[in-house]
Amino acid sequence: MKLIFVGADHQVTGSCHFLQACGKNILVDCGMQQGSNPFECCEIPVDDALIDYVFLTHAHVDHSGNLPLLYARGFRGQVFTTEASADLCSIMLRDCAHIQMQEAEWKNRKAKRHSGLEPVEPAYTMEDADGIIRNLVPCAYNQDVEISDGIRIRFTDVGHLLGSASIEVWLTEGGVTKKIVFSGDIGNKNQPLIKDPIYTKEADYVVMEATYGDRYHAKQKGGYVSDLAEVINKTFAKGGNVVIPSFAVGRTQEILYFLRKIKADNMIPDFPRFEVYVDSPLAVEATGVFQKNIYTCFDEEAMELVNKGINPLNFPGLKLAITSEESKEINFDETPKVIISASGMCEAGRIRHHLKHNLWRPECTILFVGYQAAGTLGRILVEGADEVKLFGEAVEVRAKITQLPGLSGHADKNGLIEWVNAFEEKPEKVFIVHGEDTACSLFADCLRAEHGHDAYAPYSGTRVDLITGAIEFEASPVAVKKRLRSVSDVFARLLAAGQRLIAVIYKNEGRPNKELARFADQINSLADKYE
């Protein structure tokens, strides 16, 4: 019964943990890294094709984005997640694949202008995304799910995103049962639309996030709605646009919720008919998923509106840009407007076009409404860059760069402490992950010194024996080195296919000799062809 830390250890993105118990190999999350990460992540300790299950906390790409890559490398097991997360993944993972394919196409066009560059293959394709989506297993909140002999799980609403959950995992091996709780991303209290986090009472071990483990959310002057209205009023008075880089899933819907109230209460009296553009096909689809799950995921305040026949995510003046032509037309209209576009950290997507058109205009405002990971364009802008590069061109930053104080889908330090202190008896050990290096270390120190928890912030590669509680291997931080490209992406895909073949061979042990002989002949025939 082992736990190995793979991703998002002393860094925020790329969440991934490996469990080995009851003869099964399990991943908890399989996230994509975003921005620059200071430390190397270890490899998953078995071939991807040998993984039996994935337990997914929620749909954000830093937790789910590498699931299609897992499929491309041979994984064919089931992915257990909540019903709403399954709905969101069905659109988000296809969007990720689309971005991967677009970026590969762009790099290959660039390569044609520079002789000697290898062609680039996308990390995964739309077929890989469709394949993993077919393997999603939607689960209800608060219901025990028997996975296999000795393995049982339960999803609990953790209030971070529609469908987000902490996962309770019971493992029974050799007559010993241990319970591990993976927090996922713990939600901030009193968020619009979705419910507050529900606490868990018992655990032997806890693996919890610490995104804001070293800080507290800023206090708002008058509440999110008033603060947003103030930004819009001041910007429109100067004749500018309010550009909001926003996560397509979760944050965009919250901003729409605020804007509906601003409109209903006439809080922008000089511009009562101002238009709001949502320029993200993914955000439009995600909003439909939110509306599908209102009865299981919306909080009391949102349900009051629904019960009155009011759509909390719609209002006069809301415009949805789906096609690229509709997106381009937004910047030809000089009327002051609100533009909401993805991605939230400005790393890809249509937001980069809107930044190119608005960053250089001093009358405009770029309003950040979510966490900006180190190394992302969003973080660079928030930290005060005077100039950035967009599409190969230098763009001067003259617009006002600001943030909506306190708005976060993550609990702050107080919220994290409240979550872990809700366990009726202290867990044997609390592992701190999913935070920047300093945040993880300081939060672990705080839990030990001030709250009496046996807290530890592991680096990637750390291995724990869950039966004894012993740390079998304590990994040290390995700084990221710039990788030289030694093999083409196509060859890497071929190696992955070979790993999958080995896994398939092992899984066929015990089949009739006649079938195994025919399988061996097919493999040998293929090998003869390419030797």
Secondary structure, 3 states (H helix, E strand, C coil): CEEEEEECCCCCCCCEEEEEECCEEEEECCCCCCCCCCECCCCCCCCHHHCCEEECCCCCHHHHCCHHHHHHCCCCCEEEEEHHHHHHHHHHHHHHHHHHHHHHHHHHHHHHCCCCCCCCCCCCCHHHHHHHHHCEEEECCCCCEEEECCEEEEEEECCCCCCCEEEEEEEEECCEEEEEEECCCCCCCCCCCECCCCCCCCCCEEEEECCCCCCCCCCCCCCHHHHHHHHHHHHHHCCCCEEEECCCCCHHHHHHHHHHHHHHCCCCCCCCCCCEEEECHHHHHHHHHHHHCHHHHECHHHHHHHHCCCCCCCCCCEEECCCHHHHHHHCCCCCCCEEEECCCCCCCCCHHHHHHHHCCCCCCEEEECCCCCCCCHHHHHHCCCCEEEECCEEEECCCEEEECCCCCCCCCHHHHHHHHHCCCCCCCEEEEECCCHHHHHHHHHHHHHHHCCCEECCCCCCEEECCCCCEEECCCCCECCCCCCCCCHHHHHHHHHHHHHHHHHHHCCCCCHHHHHHHHHHHHHHHHHHC
